[in-house]
Structure formats: C-alpha cells, structure tokens
Amino acid sequence: GLSGPEEGGRVSYHVRRRRRGTMTDKSTPAAESSAVLLEFSSSIGSFVMLSQKGQLFALNAIGLSRDFSKIVPRLNPANFHPVYPLVVRVKPSNIVLVAHPSDRAQAYFLMDLKAGPTKKTVKVFQEPVEIIVNALEDNLFPILHLGEIQKAVLHSRKNQSPLSVPIRYLELRDNLPATWTAAVKDLFLANAESSAEEKTLRLERALGTLQDAMKTSMFDHYLAKCMWLDSASGYLGKLSFDGMAPVFHPFGPGDAQSTSFVQSLAKKPDGAFEMRQEFANVIPALVRQHPWTSPTLHIYDEDFRTKNKLQEFYSLYQGMRALCSIGAPVLLHQGQQIEGVVPVALLRPSIRGGDITQVSVREFPAKEVVWAQTDF
C-alpha cells in the first residue's frame, strides 16, 4: 500500500563499493570521467516516483554516473499524501524507459505490442510528457519505482548495458468524483511539465486543488444534506459551508415538516432534546480501507454495537440508515472548523406517537442523505 511521504533533499545511492587501485579509483582520469553525473531529470524525473516503502514523491533532478556506480536523486518536498486513499493498486504497463549514460544522457521508450500469439517490442519516438499524457487519457497514472531503478542500475553496471526501467501504472478507485480524478491528472502533469525551479509551487498548487475538491465533495454533497443539532443553542437545522467554514441555519417556524418533526421528539423538563451521545462519529474524509467515497460513520462504542447488532464502520448513507432503526440520527455542530471527526447523536421520538409515527420520526433526518446509488 501507499504510505506517508519521505523527507525532501538529496539522497545518493552507491551501487558498489570501489576498490583502491582499480580503473574506477577517483585518482585516475577514467574514474573522474565515470564519476561525472549525467542529468536524467527530463526523462526519469518527469515521472512520479514510488519508493520501496510505498511512498509517492517527485524529483527535482536525478543524476546517474556514466559507470552506473551512483544514482543521485534530488527529492521534491511536495507531500503526495492526499493521493494515497484514492489508489487501489499498482499494475504493470507495456512500456519500458531505456536510458544510456554515455557522453550525453539519452533516453527513449520501448513498447511491447501483441498481435494474437505474437509479441514484438518497438521503439517509441515520444517525449516523456507525451507518454504520460497518453496514459492519463486512459485514467492510468504512470510512475517509476525507485527500487526498480536501483536494480536496473546494478544490472547495467554488471553487463555494461543500457538502463531499462519498467513503467508502472497507479490505478485509482473507479467511483471517484470527476473533479478528484481531474485534480490527480493535473498533479501528474505539473510534475512532468515543470522545471525544478517551479515544480514545488506547481505541485503544491495541484495538491491543494485536489484537497479542496475532496473537501467540497465531502461537505457540500454529504454533510450539508444531514440534519444538525447546534450544541450552543440546542436548535436543529442545516449547515452550509462558506469557504469550508460551517454556518449553521436553524429551522424556521415556516417549515411545516421540520416543525412537525421537532414536536414529535422526546424532551427533558428544561426543553432540551432527549438523546444518546458519545457512541459514534462521522469521518469527513476518504478512508483508504473502505470502498465508498463518502464520509465514514464510525460506531466506536462496542457495547452499543453489540446490543444493536451493528458494524463498526459504515458509509454515511448505510450508517444513517442503520441508526434510523434506533433513533433519529443528527450531527452535532460545535461551532468550529470541521477538521477532524463530527460527533453523532440519536434523538428519541416521543412515546406519545404510534409505531408508524415513531418510524417516520427516526427516518426524517436521513431523508436527504439517501442517494439513488446505494454503494456510497
């Protein structure tokens, strides 16, 4: 799986320890020539990289010595963490990047083509950006694996052959909102098209666009459709999001449905609603281990789960539907920016209503969360 980012900076990988007195000793002219680093930033550096620990990162530059003894990548500090929960797998491609650390840094691509039972390899006369754009058009996100580059360098050093590195594809979830996928494509293009001087700014901008698209979807498309209880005033209402800052709008007396709903809830002598709290939260972010792209409802109270035969994690839709069999689920507005989790409360229907009334009261807060597609 993909994990957190590595620190930026310069990392030097020595392929094999040199022995004193050989032709590769630094004191010899041959050693001085072989120690010169050739820049492959416009070829290898055009691709997003994957480390052995499953971390995505970009390169500001990458140098390779002529004798394959050293790789010196300069890591870009941009944090690719927002991309990780969108990825489902890494899969092979039919393209190999070939690099020649000769007098000048030459690179080209080989592509495997199949026609029935036959297979042939052809040289592709395309720039790295063209290879990347073609893949993105098919919703494939090309990467290079740093570990495979290191293995290829060892092989090339041993056999004095060109460096051959297979291109891999990241495959994203197939149910992502179009704005999210477009933002990831822009991120990969920013990496491929940018010079070292502008790459950090363009990557940070693209990552910010992705994060904003994800927040907008989570808030406007999901949380804004829930019913909220304002902790300070005790009023029920809806939330809108002005620049991601929540704004609470209490129900007015002119809304007949919400007025009838409020009148059908059980209340304490002081007028406050009878409710159960501190048993569940809503996580307004994509959680990598779950297949849905909506917020996640986490029922963390084990005794409550056991008593009511509930699962620990649900999509927002499925979780709200499950809670409707117990009470009227609402989210708690606590007057601050929504940075982490959102507490859930269950309001109790009044015992004065009949069975049908109680069912309708329990289900009323979730009515706008129900989608035509139930796999969210």
C-alpha positions in Angstrom: 0.0 0.0 0.0 0.9 3.7 -0.2 2.1 5.4 3.0 3.4 8.8 4.2 6.0 10.8 2.3 9.7 10.8 2.7 11.7 13.9 3.5 12.9 16.0 0.6 16.6 16.6 -0.2 19.4 14.9 -1.9 20.0 11.1 -1.5 23.0 9.4 -3.0 22.9 5.7 -3.8 26.3 4.0 -4.3 25.8 0.8 -6.3 29.1 -1.0 -5.5 32.0 -0.1 -3.3 35.1 0.7 -5.3 38.4 -1.0 -4.7 41.6 1.1 -4.4 43.9 0.9 -7.4 41.3 -0.1 -10.0 40.3 1.9 -13.1 37.3 3.4 -11.1 39.5 4.9 -8.4 38.9 8.6 -8.1 42.6 9.3 -8.6 42.5 8.1 -12.2 41.2 10.1 -15.3 38.9 7.2 -16.0 37.4 7.5 -12.6 37.0 11.2 -12.9 35.1 10.7 -16.2 32.9 7.9 -14.8 32.1 9.9 -11.7 30.5 12.7 -13.8 26.8 12.7 -13.2 24.5 12.9 -16.2 21.2 14.6 -15.7 18.1 12.4 -16.5 15.7 14.9 -15.0 13.7 15.5 -18.2 13.2 11.7 -18.7 13.3 9.8 -15.4 12.4 13.0 -13.4 9.2 13.5 -15.4 7.6 10.6 -13.7 6.2 10.5 -10.2 8.2 8.0 -8.1 7.3 5.2 -5.8 9.6 4.2 -3.0 10.2 0.7 -1.6 8.0 1.8 1.4 5.1 2.7 -0.8 5.6 6.4 -0.7 4.9 8.7 -3.7 7.2 11.6 -4.3 8.6 13.8 -7.1 12.1 14.5 -8.2 13.6 18.0 -8.8 16.5 16.3 -10.5 18.2 12.9 -10.9 21.8 12.2 -11.9 23.4 9.0 -12.9 27.1 8.4 -13.3 28.4 7.1 -16.6 29.8 3.9 -15.0 26.4 3.2 -13.2 28.1 3.4 -9.8 25.9 6.2 -8.4 22.3 7.5 -8.5 21.7 10.9 -7.0 18.0 11.9 -6.9 17.1 15.3 -5.6 13.7 14.8 -3.9 11.0 17.5 -4.1 9.3 18.3 -0.7 5.7 18.1 -2.0 3.6 15.8 0.1 1.6 13.3 -2.0 -0.4 12.1 1.0 -3.9 13.2 -0.4 -3.4 10.8 -3.3 -2.9 7.7 -1.2 -6.5 6.8 -0.3 -7.5 7.2 -4.0 -5.2 4.4 -5.2 -6.4 0.8 -5.3 -3.3 -0.9 -6.9 -0.1 -0.6 -8.8 0.0 -2.6 -12.1 2.5 -3.2 -14.9 2.5 -1.4 -18.2 3.8 -2.5 -21.6 6.3 0.4 -21.7 10.0 0.4 -20.6 12.1 3.5 -20.2 15.7 3.0 -21.6 18.5 5.3 -20.5 22.0 5.5 -21.9 24.5 7.1 -19.6 27.0 7.7 -22.4 28.5 11.0 -23.5 25.1 12.6 -23.1 22.0 11.5 -21.3 19.9 9.7 -23.9 16.6 8.2 -23.1 13.8 6.6 -25.1 10.9 4.2 -24.7 10.3 0.6 -25.7 6.7 -0.7 -26.0 5.6 -4.4 -26.1 2.9 -5.0 -28.7 0.8 -8.1 -29.1 -1.0 -9.3 -32.2 -2.6 -12.6 -31.5 0.0 -15.1 -30.3 2.9 -12.9 -31.5 4.6 -10.3 -29.5 7.1 -7.7 -30.6 9.0 -4.8 -29.0 9.1 -1.4 -30.8 10.9 1.8 -30.1 8.6 4.7 -29.4 9.6 8.1 -30.6 7.8 10.1 -28.0 8.8 12.5 -25.3 8.1 11.5 -21.6 5.3 14.1 -21.4 3.6 12.5 -24.3 3.8 9.1 -22.7 2.4 10.5 -19.5 -0.5 12.4 -21.3 -1.5 9.3 -23.3 -1.7 7.2 -20.1 -3.7 9.9 -18.2 -6.2 10.0 -21.1 -6.9 6.3 -20.2 -7.2 7.1 -16.5 -3.8 5.4 -15.9 -1.2 7.2 -13.8 2.4 6.3 -14.8 5.1 6.0 -12.2 8.6 4.7 -11.8 9.6 2.5 -8.8 12.8 3.7 -7.2 13.7 0.1 -6.2 13.4 -1.0 -9.8 15.7 1.8 -10.9 18.3 0.7 -8.4 18.0 -2.9 -9.6 18.3 -1.8 -13.2 21.5 0.2 -12.4 23.0 -2.9 -10.8 22.2 -5.0 -13.8 23.5 -2.3 -16.2 26.8 -2.0 -14.2 27.3 -5.7 -14.3 26.5 -6.1 -18.0 27.6 -2.7 -19.3 24.2 -2.4 -20.9 21.6 0.5 -21.1 19.4 1.1 -18.1 15.9 -0.4 -18.6 13.2 0.6 -16.1 9.6 -0.6 -16.5 6.9 1.9 -16.2 4.1 1.1 -13.7 0.6 2.4 -13.5 -1.3 3.6 -10.5 -5.0 2.6 -10.8 -7.5 4.8 -8.9 -10.8 3.8 -7.5 -13.4 3.6 -10.2 -16.1 5.5 -8.4 -14.3 8.7 -7.7 -15.9 12.1 -8.5 -14.7 13.5 -11.8 -13.2 16.6 -10.0 -10.9 14.3 -7.9 -9.6 12.4 -10.9 -9.0 15.6 -12.9 -7.1 17.1 -10.0 -4.8 14.0 -9.8 -4.2 14.2 -13.5 -3.2 17.9 -13.1 -0.8 16.8 -10.4 1.0 14.3 -12.7 1.1 16.9 -15.5 2.5 19.5 -13.2 5.3 17.1 -12.3 6.0 16.2 -15.9 5.9 19.7 -17.3 7.6 21.8 -14.6 11.2 22.8 -14.3 13.0 22.2 -11.0 12.6 25.9 -10.1 8.8 25.9 -10.4 8.0 22.3 -9.6 7.4 22.7 -5.9 4.9 25.6 -6.4 3.0 23.8 -9.2 2.8 20.6 -7.2 1.7 22.3 -4.0 -1.0 24.2 -6.1 -2.2 20.9 -7.7 -2.3 19.1 -4.3 -4.3 22.0 -2.8 -6.8 21.8 -5.7 -7.2 18.0 -5.0 -7.7 18.6 -1.3 -10.2 21.4 -2.0 -12.1 19.1 -4.4 -12.3 16.3 -1.8 -13.5 18.7 0.9 -16.1 20.3 -1.3 -17.5 16.9 -2.2 -17.5 15.7 1.4 -19.1 18.9 2.8 -21.4 20.1 0.0 -22.5 16.7 -1.3 -22.8 14.9 2.1 -22.6 16.8 5.3 -24.8 19.7 4.1 -27.5 17.1 3.5 -27.5 15.9 7.1 -29.5 17.4 9.9 -27.5 19.1 12.6 -28.0 19.9 16.3 -26.3 23.1 17.4 -24.7 22.4 20.8 -24.8 26.0 21.9 -28.4 26.9 21.1 -30.0 23.5 21.2 -31.7 24.2 17.8 -32.0 21.8 14.9 -31.1 22.9 11.4 -28.8 22.6 8.4 -25.2 23.6 7.8 -23.7 25.4 4.8 -20.1 25.7 4.1 -18.7 29.1 3.3 -15.1 28.5 2.3 -15.1 25.3 4.3 -16.2 27.2 7.5 -19.5 25.8 8.7 -22.5 28.2 9.0 -25.5 26.9 11.0 -29.0 27.7 9.8 -31.7 26.8 12.3 -35.1 25.6 11.1 -37.7 28.4 10.9 -41.3 28.3 12.0 -42.4 28.4 8.4 -41.1 24.9 7.7 -44.0 22.7 8.4 -42.2 19.4 8.1 -39.3 20.3 10.4 -41.7 21.9 12.9 -43.7 18.7 13.0 -40.5 16.7 13.4 -39.3 18.8 16.3 -42.7 18.5 18.0 -42.5 14.7 17.7 -39.2 14.4 19.6 -38.9 13.5 23.3 -37.7 16.4 25.5 -36.4 16.9 29.0 -38.2 19.1 31.5 -35.9 22.0 30.5 -36.9 21.6 26.9 -33.7 20.1 25.7 -33.9 17.0 23.5 -33.5 13.5 25.0 -30.6 11.9 23.1 -27.8 9.5 23.2 -24.3 10.9 22.6 -20.7 9.7 22.6 -21.1 6.5 20.7 -20.3 7.4 17.0 -18.5 9.9 14.8 -18.6 10.8 11.2 -15.2 11.0 9.5 -15.5 13.6 6.7 -12.6 12.3 4.6 -11.9 9.3 2.4 -10.7 6.3 4.4 -8.4 4.1 2.4 -9.5 0.7 3.7 -13.2 1.4 2.8 -14.6 1.2 -0.8 -17.0 4.1 -0.5 -16.1 7.7 -1.4 -18.5 9.3 1.1 -17.7 10.2 4.7 -17.4 7.2 7.0 -19.7 6.6 10.0 -17.7 5.0 12.8 -19.6 3.5 15.7 -16.8 3.2 18.3 -18.9 2.2 21.3 -18.5 -1.6 21.3 -21.4 -2.2 23.8 -23.7 -0.1 21.7 -22.7 -2.1 18.6 -23.2 -5.4 20.3 -26.6 -4.5 21.8 -28.0 -3.2 18.4 -26.1 -5.7 16.2 -24.3 -3.0 14.3 -21.0 -3.0 12.4 -18.1 -0.7 13.4 -17.8 1.2 10.1 -20.4 2.2 7.5 -20.6 4.6 4.6 -22.6 7.7 5.7 -25.7 6.6 3.8 -25.6 3.0 5.2 -24.7 4.1 8.7 -27.5 6.7 8.9 -30.0 4.0 7.6 -28.8 1.6 10.3 -29.1 4.2 13.1 -32.6 5.1 11.9 -33.8 1.8 13.4 -32.8 3.0 16.9 -33.4 6.8 16.9 -33.3 9.9 14.8 -29.6 10.4 13.9 -28.2 14.0 13.7 -24.7 15.5 13.6 -23.5 17.8 16.4 -22.5 21.3 15.4 -19.9 22.6 17.9 -19.2 26.0 16.3 -15.7 25.5 15.0 -14.0 24.5 11.8 -14.5 20.8 10.9 -11.0 19.5 11.0 -11.4 16.0 12.5 -14.5 13.9 13.3 -18.1 15.0 13.7 -20.0 13.6 16.7 -23.3 11.8 16.1 -26.3 12.0 18.4 -29.5 9.9 18.4 -32.7 11.8 19.3 -35.6 9.9 20.8 -39.1 10.1 19.3 -41.8 11.0 21.7 -43.6 7.9 23.2 -46.9 9.7 22.5 -46.7 8.8 18.8 -47.7 5.5 17.4 -45.4 3.0 15.8 -45.7 4.5 12.3 -45.1 8.0 13.6 -42.0 6.8 15.5 -40.6 5.2 12.4 -41.2 8.3 10.3 -39.6 10.5 13.0 -36.5 8.2 13.2 -36.0 8.3 9.4 -36.7 12.0 8.8 -33.2 13.3 9.5 -31.7 10.9 6.9 -34.1 11.6 4.1 -31.7 13.9 2.1 -28.8 11.6 2.6 -30.4 8.8 0.6 -28.9 8.6 -2.9 -30.2 6.8 -6.0 -26.9 4.7 -5.9 -26.6 3.0 -2.6 -22.9 2.0 -2.9 -21.7 5.2 -1.4 
